[in-house]
Amino acid sequence: MEGRIDKMAWKLDGDRPIYAQIIDEIQIRIVAGIYVAGDKIPSVRELAAEAAVNPNTMQKALSELEKSGLISTMRTSGRIVTEDTKMIDEVKARLATEQINVFFEKMNQFGFSNKETLELIQKEAKGETK
């Protein structure tokens, strides 16, 4: 992946449960290719230290990701990212759709219709809004 960042900053806030935010962050790291299909992910303690959270909170998040099938535990080698690239693509599409919906909701709050928003996006993509 071009311009890949090995470590992204953890942006956790008090608006939602920390473990849910950790789940989101790890999903983002997987779909962005920071954690590649089949690769081992850092240990609970390493991730907890990096995110500055309690290891139990990190363990809870990783357990939820295991239930979803996005990661799995290999008895001798720790946790790995699923090799199911279709699942990763589905998560990527779901996350993108969620962000698009948030964006459209915000633009609607600004008074833009979906059609007007799409027109603005097209103009911006062509460099016509500057």
ABEGO torsion letter per residue (X at the ends): XBGBBABBBBBBBAABBAAAAAAAAAAAAAAAGABBBGBBBBBAAAAAAAAGBBAAAAAAAAAAAAAAGABBBBAAAEBBBBABAAAAAAAAAAAAAAAAAAAAAAAAAAGBBAAAAAAAAAAAAAGAAX
